[in-house]
Amino acid sequence: MRRWLLALTLTLLLCVPAGSASAEGPGTGGRRVVLESEPAGPYVLRVVTSPTPPRIDNLYLEVRVEDAASGEQVTDARVLTAAVFETEAEPPIEAKASHDIAPIPTEYASHLPVTAPGVWQVSVRVEGEQGVGEVSFPVRVTGSTAIGTGLAVGLPVAGLAGLIIVFLMLQKQSEKQ
């Protein structure tokens, strides 16, 4: 019986590796469409942020670029992303978006390692054969989620451990009778 309990406990602990609740990379940790069919010069853009909510050092943008006239996706443009903090107390952050880290190969993605919680003004600039287009929008970045991550991982594990303890106590009680 004790071997079974030990095996169950080890299995549960191995199923929840350290840091598993902190999402990294585009398209993980929840996604939010911030712009849909947004005109930007000769282009129409769709912009998605992840994770939800964006956190310090963890703001990813996914950008779909379409030709406004034809509706065809544009895959050979230069896409630049930038974030400026609301009070300009933090340095602006810029990154070139690429297909390399985009979840959908025909789209663009970039990582903006924002440095402070608060509102950041994010801009997306597209330069291509059709011309230049740019859009901007605010993004609220939250602080560290260490407590939230601990709760997200710890509560289910604690609940299972509690159930195991109750089960063992009931089994011992039934053996005494």
ChimeraX commands (.cxc) that place a marker at each C-alpha (Angstrom):
marker #1 position 0.00,0.00,0.00 radius 0.5
marker #1 position 2.76,2.43,0.91 radius 0.5
marker #1 position 4.60,1.67,-2.35 radius 0.5
marker #1 position 1.44,2.46,-4.30 radius 0.5
marker #1 position 1.10,5.77,-2.43 radius 0.5
marker #1 position 4.75,6.65,-3.04 radius 0.5
marker #1 position 4.41,5.85,-6.75 radius 0.5
marker #1 position 1.27,8.00,-7.01 radius 0.5
marker #1 position 2.93,10.92,-5.23 radius 0.5
marker #1 position 6.03,10.75,-7.44 radius 0.5
marker #1 position 3.88,10.55,-10.56 radius 0.5
marker #1 position 1.93,13.66,-9.52 radius 0.5
marker #1 position 5.10,15.59,-8.75 radius 0.5
marker #1 position 6.68,14.63,-12.06 radius 0.5
marker #1 position 3.56,15.73,-13.93 radius 0.5
marker #1 position 3.95,19.27,-12.57 radius 0.5
marker #1 position 7.50,20.40,-13.40 radius 0.5
marker #1 position 8.83,23.58,-11.83 radius 0.5
marker #1 position 7.79,26.67,-13.76 radius 0.5
marker #1 position 5.25,24.89,-15.94 radius 0.5
marker #1 position 2.62,27.57,-15.42 radius 0.5
marker #1 position 4.77,30.38,-16.77 radius 0.5
marker #1 position 4.23,30.54,-20.50 radius 0.5
marker #1 position 7.01,31.50,-22.86 radius 0.5
marker #1 position 6.81,32.20,-26.56 radius 0.5
marker #1 position 4.24,33.40,-29.02 radius 0.5
marker #1 position 0.83,31.89,-28.81 radius 0.5
marker #1 position 1.22,30.43,-25.36 radius 0.5
marker #1 position -0.27,31.44,-22.04 radius 0.5
marker #1 position -3.42,32.70,-23.70 radius 0.5
marker #1 position -3.74,35.03,-26.65 radius 0.5
marker #1 position -5.70,38.22,-27.24 radius 0.5
marker #1 position -6.62,39.77,-30.58 radius 0.5
marker #1 position -5.97,43.50,-30.15 radius 0.5
marker #1 position -6.48,44.55,-33.77 radius 0.5
marker #1 position -8.62,42.83,-36.38 radius 0.5
marker #1 position -8.76,44.05,-39.99 radius 0.5
marker #1 position -7.04,47.29,-38.98 radius 0.5
marker #1 position -6.11,49.58,-41.91 radius 0.5
marker #1 position -2.41,50.56,-41.99 radius 0.5
marker #1 position -1.64,52.45,-45.18 radius 0.5
marker #1 position -1.85,49.97,-48.08 radius 0.5
marker #1 position -2.16,47.05,-45.65 radius 0.5
marker #1 position -4.71,45.50,-43.34 radius 0.5
marker #1 position -3.32,44.08,-40.09 radius 0.5
marker #1 position -4.37,41.57,-37.49 radius 0.5
marker #1 position -2.33,41.79,-34.27 radius 0.5
marker #1 position -2.45,39.28,-31.43 radius 0.5
marker #1 position -0.64,39.62,-28.10 radius 0.5
marker #1 position 0.42,36.81,-25.81 radius 0.5
marker #1 position 0.50,35.76,-23.04 radius 0.5
marker #1 position -2.71,37.06,-21.53 radius 0.5
marker #1 position -2.15,39.28,-19.68 radius 0.5
marker #1 position 1.25,40.43,-20.96 radius 0.5
marker #1 position 3.90,40.38,-18.23 radius 0.5
marker #1 position 7.25,42.03,-17.62 radius 0.5
marker #1 position 9.82,40.66,-20.08 radius 0.5
marker #1 position 7.11,38.60,-21.75 radius 0.5
marker #1 position 5.17,40.40,-24.50 radius 0.5
marker #1 position 4.87,38.64,-27.84 radius 0.5
marker #1 position 3.18,40.05,-30.92 radius 0.5
marker #1 position 1.82,38.04,-33.83 radius 0.5
marker #1 position 1.09,40.08,-36.94 radius 0.5
marker #1 position -0.84,39.07,-40.07 radius 0.5
marker #1 position -0.26,41.44,-42.98 radius 0.5
marker #1 position -2.66,41.56,-45.93 radius 0.5
marker #1 position -2.70,43.72,-49.03 radius 0.5
marker #1 position -5.66,46.09,-48.55 radius 0.5
marker #1 position -6.53,46.02,-52.26 radius 0.5
marker #1 position -6.34,42.30,-52.99 radius 0.5
marker #1 position -6.79,40.76,-49.53 radius 0.5
marker #1 position -3.76,38.50,-50.18 radius 0.5
marker #1 position -1.38,37.84,-47.32 radius 0.5
marker #1 position 1.93,39.68,-47.58 radius 0.5
marker #1 position 4.90,37.54,-46.57 radius 0.5
marker #1 position 7.83,39.53,-47.95 radius 0.5
marker #1 position 7.47,42.79,-46.02 radius 0.5
marker #1 position 9.67,44.24,-43.30 radius 0.5
marker #1 position 7.67,44.36,-40.05 radius 0.5
marker #1 position 9.02,46.42,-37.17 radius 0.5
marker #1 position 7.50,46.46,-33.69 radius 0.5
marker #1 position 8.16,48.88,-30.85 radius 0.5
marker #1 position 6.91,49.63,-27.35 radius 0.5
marker #1 position 7.16,52.96,-25.52 radius 0.5
marker #1 position 6.31,53.20,-21.80 radius 0.5
marker #1 position 3.49,55.60,-20.87 radius 0.5
marker #1 position 5.73,57.93,-18.84 radius 0.5
marker #1 position 8.80,57.43,-21.05 radius 0.5
marker #1 position 10.71,56.58,-17.85 radius 0.5
marker #1 position 11.77,53.31,-19.49 radius 0.5
marker #1 position 13.76,53.12,-22.71 radius 0.5
marker #1 position 11.78,52.31,-25.86 radius 0.5
marker #1 position 12.00,48.70,-27.01 radius 0.5
marker #1 position 12.18,47.75,-30.68 radius 0.5
marker #1 position 12.25,44.41,-32.45 radius 0.5
marker #1 position 12.00,43.21,-36.02 radius 0.5
marker #1 position 9.18,40.71,-36.46 radius 0.5
marker #1 position 9.99,37.55,-38.37 radius 0.5
marker #1 position 8.42,34.35,-39.63 radius 0.5
marker #1 position 10.91,32.30,-37.59 radius 0.5
marker #1 position 9.05,32.51,-34.27 radius 0.5
marker #1 position 5.53,32.95,-35.63 radius 0.5
marker #1 position 3.10,30.10,-34.82 radius 0.5
marker #1 position 1.69,30.47,-38.35 radius 0.5
marker #1 position 4.52,30.48,-40.92 radius 0.5
marker #1 position 2.93,33.15,-43.15 radius 0.5
marker #1 position 2.62,35.59,-40.26 radius 0.5
marker #1 position 5.23,37.62,-38.39 radius 0.5
marker #1 position 6.06,37.56,-34.68 radius 0.5
marker #1 position 8.32,39.45,-32.31 radius 0.5
marker #1 position 9.23,39.45,-28.64 radius 0.5
marker #1 position 9.25,42.80,-26.85 radius 0.5
marker #1 position 10.97,42.39,-23.46 radius 0.5
marker #1 position 9.04,45.18,-21.69 radius 0.5
marker #1 position 10.74,46.22,-18.46 radius 0.5
marker #1 position 8.01,47.65,-16.23 radius 0.5
marker #1 position 4.36,47.12,-15.38 radius 0.5
marker #1 position 1.94,49.70,-16.70 radius 0.5
marker #1 position 0.67,50.90,-20.07 radius 0.5
marker #1 position 2.96,50.60,-23.07 radius 0.5
marker #1 position 2.14,52.17,-26.44 radius 0.5
marker #1 position 2.91,49.45,-28.99 radius 0.5
marker #1 position 3.38,50.19,-32.68 radius 0.5
marker #1 position 3.62,47.95,-35.71 radius 0.5
marker #1 position 5.21,49.35,-38.88 radius 0.5
marker #1 position 5.05,47.51,-42.20 radius 0.5
marker #1 position 7.37,48.38,-45.09 radius 0.5
marker #1 position 6.85,46.57,-48.38 radius 0.5
marker #1 position 6.32,46.84,-52.13 radius 0.5
marker #1 position 2.88,48.39,-51.63 radius 0.5
marker #1 position 4.29,51.13,-49.38 radius 0.5
marker #1 position 4.44,51.87,-45.65 radius 0.5
marker #1 position 1.74,51.47,-43.03 radius 0.5
marker #1 position 1.72,51.82,-39.27 radius 0.5
marker #1 position -0.68,51.28,-36.39 radius 0.5
marker #1 position -0.36,51.68,-32.64 radius 0.5
marker #1 position -2.35,50.58,-29.61 radius 0.5
marker #1 position -1.97,50.51,-25.82 radius 0.5
marker #1 position -1.06,47.33,-23.94 radius 0.5
marker #1 position -1.29,46.97,-20.16 radius 0.5
marker #1 position 1.60,44.92,-18.80 radius 0.5
marker #1 position 1.32,43.28,-15.38 radius 0.5
marker #1 position 4.06,42.66,-12.87 radius 0.5
marker #1 position 5.50,39.34,-11.82 radius 0.5
marker #1 position 3.12,36.42,-11.50 radius 0.5
marker #1 position 5.16,34.37,-9.04 radius 0.5
marker #1 position 2.28,34.21,-6.54 radius 0.5
marker #1 position -0.23,33.36,-9.28 radius 0.5
marker #1 position 2.04,30.65,-10.65 radius 0.5
marker #1 position 2.54,29.21,-7.18 radius 0.5
marker #1 position -1.19,29.11,-6.61 radius 0.5
marker #1 position -1.92,27.65,-10.03 radius 0.5
marker #1 position 0.50,24.79,-9.42 radius 0.5
marker #1 position 0.27,24.48,-5.65 radius 0.5
marker #1 position -3.49,24.34,-5.11 radius 0.5
marker #1 position -4.18,21.29,-7.30 radius 0.5
marker #1 position -1.17,19.44,-5.86 radius 0.5
marker #1 position -2.22,20.36,-2.31 radius 0.5
marker #1 position -5.77,19.22,-3.05 radius 0.5
marker #1 position -4.57,15.84,-4.32 radius 0.5
marker #1 position -2.26,15.46,-1.34 radius 0.5
marker #1 position -5.21,16.25,0.96 radius 0.5
marker #1 position -7.34,13.61,-0.74 radius 0.5
marker #1 position -4.57,11.04,-0.33 radius 0.5
marker #1 position -4.25,11.86,3.37 radius 0.5
marker #1 position -8.00,11.55,3.90 radius 0.5
marker #1 position -7.99,8.25,2.00 radius 0.5
marker #1 position -5.17,6.88,4.17 radius 0.5
marker #1 position -6.86,8.02,7.38 radius 0.5
marker #1 position -10.13,6.34,6.36 radius 0.5
marker #1 position -8.29,3.17,5.42 radius 0.5
marker #1 position -6.48,3.04,8.77 radius 0.5
marker #1 position -9.77,3.62,10.53 radius 0.5
marker #1 position -11.45,0.78,8.63 radius 0.5
marker #1 position -8.54,-1.56,9.44 radius 0.5
marker #1 position -9.00,-0.90,13.18 radius 0.5
marker #1 position -12.64,-1.97,13.04 radius 0.5
marker link #1:1,2 radius 0.2
marker link #1:2,3 radius 0.2
marker link #1:3,4 radius 0.2
marker link #1:4,5 radius 0.2
marker link #1:5,6 radius 0.2
marker link #1:6,7 radius 0.2
marker link #1:7,8 radius 0.2
marker link #1:8,9 radius 0.2
marker link #1:9,10 radius 0.2
marker link #1:10,11 radius 0.2
marker link #1:11,12 radius 0.2
marker link #1:12,13 radius 0.2
marker link #1:13,14 radius 0.2
marker link #1:14,15 radius 0.2
marker link #1:15,16 radius 0.2
marker link #1:16,17 radius 0.2
marker link #1:17,18 radius 0.2
marker link #1:18,19 radius 0.2
marker link #1:19,20 radius 0.2
marker link #1:20,21 radius 0.2
marker link #1:21,22 radius 0.2
marker link #1:22,23 radius 0.2
marker link #1:23,24 radius 0.2
marker link #1:24,25 radius 0.2
marker link #1:25,26 radius 0.2
marker link #1:26,27 radius 0.2
marker link #1:27,28 radius 0.2
marker link #1:28,29 radius 0.2
marker link #1:29,30 radius 0.2
marker link #1:30,31 radius 0.2
marker link #1:31,32 radius 0.2
marker link #1:32,33 radius 0.2
marker link #1:33,34 radius 0.2
marker link #1:34,35 radius 0.2
marker link #1:35,36 radius 0.2
marker link #1:36,37 radius 0.2
marker link #1:37,38 radius 0.2
marker link #1:38,39 radius 0.2
marker link #1:39,40 radius 0.2
marker link #1:40,41 radius 0.2
marker link #1:41,42 radius 0.2
marker link #1:42,43 radius 0.2
marker link #1:43,44 radius 0.2
marker link #1:44,45 radius 0.2
marker link #1:45,46 radius 0.2
marker link #1:46,47 radius 0.2
marker link #1:47,48 radius 0.2
marker link #1:48,49 radius 0.2
marker link #1:49,50 radius 0.2
marker link #1:50,51 radius 0.2
marker link #1:51,52 radius 0.2
marker link #1:52,53 radius 0.2
marker link #1:53,54 radius 0.2
marker link #1:54,55 radius 0.2
marker link #1:55,56 radius 0.2
marker link #1:56,57 radius 0.2
marker link #1:57,58 radius 0.2
marker link #1:58,59 radius 0.2
marker link #1:59,60 radius 0.2
marker link #1:60,61 radius 0.2
marker link #1:61,62 radius 0.2
marker link #1:62,63 radius 0.2
marker link #1:63,64 radius 0.2
marker link #1:64,65 radius 0.2
marker link #1:65,66 radius 0.2
marker link #1:66,67 radius 0.2
marker link #1:67,68 radius 0.2
marker link #1:68,69 radius 0.2
marker link #1:69,70 radius 0.2
marker link #1:70,71 radius 0.2
marker link #1:71,72 radius 0.2
marker link #1:72,73 radius 0.2
marker link #1:73,74 radius 0.2
marker link #1:74,75 radius 0.2
marker link #1:75,76 radius 0.2
marker link #1:76,77 radius 0.2
marker link #1:77,78 radius 0.2
marker link #1:78,79 radius 0.2
marker link #1:79,80 radius 0.2
marker link #1:80,81 radius 0.2
marker link #1:81,82 radius 0.2
marker link #1:82,83 radius 0.2
marker link #1:83,84 radius 0.2
marker link #1:84,85 radius 0.2
marker link #1:85,86 radius 0.2
marker link #1:86,87 radius 0.2
marker link #1:87,88 radius 0.2
marker link #1:88,89 radius 0.2
marker link #1:89,90 radius 0.2
marker link #1:90,91 radius 0.2
marker link #1:91,92 radius 0.2
marker link #1:92,93 radius 0.2
marker link #1:93,94 radius 0.2
marker link #1:94,95 radius 0.2
marker link #1:95,96 radius 0.2
marker link #1:96,97 radius 0.2
marker link #1:97,98 radius 0.2
marker link #1:98,99 radius 0.2
marker link #1:99,100 radius 0.2
marker link #1:100,101 radius 0.2
marker link #1:101,102 radius 0.2
marker link #1:102,103 radius 0.2
marker link #1:103,104 radius 0.2
marker link #1:104,105 radius 0.2
marker link #1:105,106 radius 0.2
marker link #1:106,107 radius 0.2
marker link #1:107,108 radius 0.2
marker link #1:108,109 radius 0.2
marker link #1:109,110 radius 0.2
marker link #1:110,111 radius 0.2
marker link #1:111,112 radius 0.2
marker link #1:112,113 radius 0.2
marker link #1:113,114 radius 0.2
marker link #1:114,115 radius 0.2
marker link #1:115,116 radius 0.2
marker link #1:116,117 radius 0.2
marker link #1:117,118 radius 0.2
marker link #1:118,119 radius 0.2
marker link #1:119,120 radius 0.2
marker link #1:120,121 radius 0.2
marker link #1:121,122 radius 0.2
marker link #1:122,123 radius 0.2
marker link #1:123,124 radius 0.2
marker link #1:124,125 radius 0.2
marker link #1:125,126 radius 0.2
marker link #1:126,127 radius 0.2
marker link #1:127,128 radius 0.2
marker link #1:128,129 radius 0.2
marker link #1:129,130 radius 0.2
marker link #1:130,131 radius 0.2
marker link #1:131,132 radius 0.2
marker link #1:132,133 radius 0.2
marker link #1:133,134 radius 0.2
marker link #1:134,135 radius 0.2
marker link #1:135,136 radius 0.2
marker link #1:136,137 radius 0.2
marker link #1:137,138 radius 0.2
marker link #1:138,139 radius 0.2
marker link #1:139,140 radius 0.2
marker link #1:140,141 radius 0.2
marker link #1:141,142 radius 0.2
marker link #1:142,143 radius 0.2
marker link #1:143,144 radius 0.2
marker link #1:144,145 radius 0.2
marker link #1:145,146 radius 0.2
marker link #1:146,147 radius 0.2
marker link #1:147,148 radius 0.2
marker link #1:148,149 radius 0.2
marker link #1:149,150 radius 0.2
marker link #1:150,151 radius 0.2
marker link #1:151,152 radius 0.2
marker link #1:152,153 radius 0.2
marker link #1:153,154 radius 0.2
marker link #1:154,155 radius 0.2
marker link #1:155,156 radius 0.2
marker link #1:156,157 radius 0.2
marker link #1:157,158 radius 0.2
marker link #1:158,159 radius 0.2
marker link #1:159,160 radius 0.2
marker link #1:160,161 radius 0.2
marker link #1:161,162 radius 0.2
marker link #1:162,163 radius 0.2
marker link #1:163,164 radius 0.2
marker link #1:164,165 radius 0.2
marker link #1:165,166 radius 0.2
marker link #1:166,167 radius 0.2
marker link #1:167,168 radius 0.2
marker link #1:168,169 radius 0.2
marker link #1:169,170 radius 0.2
marker link #1:170,171 radius 0.2
marker link #1:171,172 radius 0.2
marker link #1:172,173 radius 0.2
marker link #1:173,174 radius 0.2
marker link #1:174,175 radius 0.2
marker link #1:175,176 radius 0.2
marker link #1:176,177 radius 0.2
view
